[in-house]
């Protein structure tokens, strides 16, 4: 688990650094230049590809597409000034809550 967190922290730092990179030389900088809505579209595409890997019963492809999905989600979070810590805090807030009860208490 420690290695996982270190890898995610390194990636998060790299993504923050690439915000100021040249879009002509950095894929991540190019994403940031296109804006959060375009990044969100990419997240959606990766989510569909992840689901398709499940539908095709291909675990290797599922891992690859999940990595792409998580990567692009992290880019989107950074673009909006958020971090994985914000997401983890929300998960911690929900810990111990019934999923059905939590969902019922959400505003429409």
C-alpha positions as CSV (number, residue, x, y, z in Angstrom):
1,X,0.0,0.0,0.0
2,X,2.9,2.4,0.8
3,X,4.3,1.9,-2.7
4,X,0.9,2.6,-4.2
5,X,0.6,5.9,-2.3
6,X,4.1,6.9,-3.2
7,X,3.4,6.3,-6.9
8,X,0.2,8.3,-6.8
9,X,1.9,11.1,-4.9
10,X,4.8,11.2,-7.5
11,X,2.2,11.3,-10.3
12,X,0.2,14.0,-8.6
13,X,3.4,16.2,-8.3
14,X,4.4,15.5,-11.9
15,X,0.9,16.6,-13.1
16,X,1.1,19.8,-11.1
17,X,4.5,20.5,-12.6
18,X,3.3,19.9,-16.1
19,X,0.6,22.6,-15.7
20,X,3.3,25.1,-16.7
21,X,5.0,23.0,-19.4
22,X,4.9,23.7,-23.1
23,X,1.7,22.1,-24.7
24,X,3.8,21.4,-27.8
25,X,6.1,19.1,-25.8
26,X,3.9,17.7,-23.0
27,X,0.7,15.7,-23.4
28,X,-0.5,16.7,-20.0
29,X,0.2,20.4,-20.7
30,X,-1.8,20.0,-23.9
31,X,-4.7,18.6,-21.9
32,X,-4.6,21.5,-19.4
33,X,-4.5,24.0,-22.3
34,X,-7.8,22.5,-23.6
35,X,-9.5,23.0,-20.3
36,X,-11.4,21.0,-17.7
37,X,-14.4,20.3,-20.0
38,X,-12.2,18.6,-22.6
39,X,-10.3,16.7,-19.9
40,X,-13.7,15.6,-18.5
41,X,-14.6,14.3,-21.9
42,X,-11.3,12.3,-21.9
43,X,-12.2,10.9,-18.5
44,X,-15.5,9.8,-19.9
45,X,-13.9,8.1,-22.9
46,X,-11.5,6.2,-20.6
47,X,-14.4,5.2,-18.4
48,X,-16.2,3.7,-21.4
49,X,-13.0,1.9,-22.4
50,X,-12.6,0.5,-18.9
51,X,-16.2,-0.8,-19.0
52,X,-15.6,-2.4,-22.4
53,X,-12.6,-4.2,-21.0
54,X,-14.9,-5.7,-18.4
55,X,-17.4,-6.6,-21.0
56,X,-14.7,-8.4,-23.0
57,X,-13.6,-10.3,-19.9
58,X,-10.0,-9.1,-20.4
59,X,-8.3,-8.4,-17.1
60,X,-5.1,-7.2,-18.6
61,X,-6.9,-4.6,-20.7
62,X,-9.0,-3.7,-17.6
63,X,-5.8,-2.9,-15.7
64,X,-4.4,-0.8,-18.6
65,X,-7.7,1.1,-19.1
66,X,-8.1,1.6,-15.3
67,X,-4.6,3.2,-15.3
68,X,-5.6,5.5,-18.1
69,X,-8.9,6.4,-16.3
70,X,-7.1,7.1,-13.0
71,X,-4.4,9.2,-14.8
72,X,-6.9,11.3,-16.6
73,X,-9.1,11.7,-13.5
74,X,-6.0,13.0,-11.7
75,X,-5.3,15.4,-14.5
76,X,-8.9,16.6,-14.2
77,X,-8.7,17.0,-10.4
78,X,-5.5,19.1,-10.8
79,X,-7.1,21.2,-13.4
80,X,-9.9,22.1,-10.9
81,X,-7.4,22.7,-8.1
82,X,-8.3,19.4,-6.3
83,X,-6.2,16.4,-5.2
84,X,-6.6,12.8,-4.5
85,X,-6.6,13.8,-0.8
86,X,-9.9,15.6,-1.4
87,X,-11.3,12.4,-2.9
88,X,-10.0,10.3,0.0
89,X,-11.4,12.7,2.5
90,X,-14.8,12.2,0.9
91,X,-14.4,8.5,1.0
92,X,-13.5,8.7,4.7
93,X,-16.5,10.8,5.4
94,X,-18.7,8.1,3.8
95,X,-17.0,5.3,5.7
96,X,-19.5,3.4,7.8
97,X,-22.5,4.8,6.0
98,X,-24.8,2.5,4.3
99,X,-24.5,3.1,0.6
100,X,-28.2,3.2,0.2
101,X,-28.6,5.7,3.1
102,X,-25.8,7.9,1.8
103,X,-27.4,7.9,-1.7
104,X,-30.8,8.7,-0.2
105,X,-29.4,11.8,1.6
106,X,-27.9,13.3,-1.5
107,X,-29.7,16.4,-2.9
108,X,-31.1,15.9,-6.3
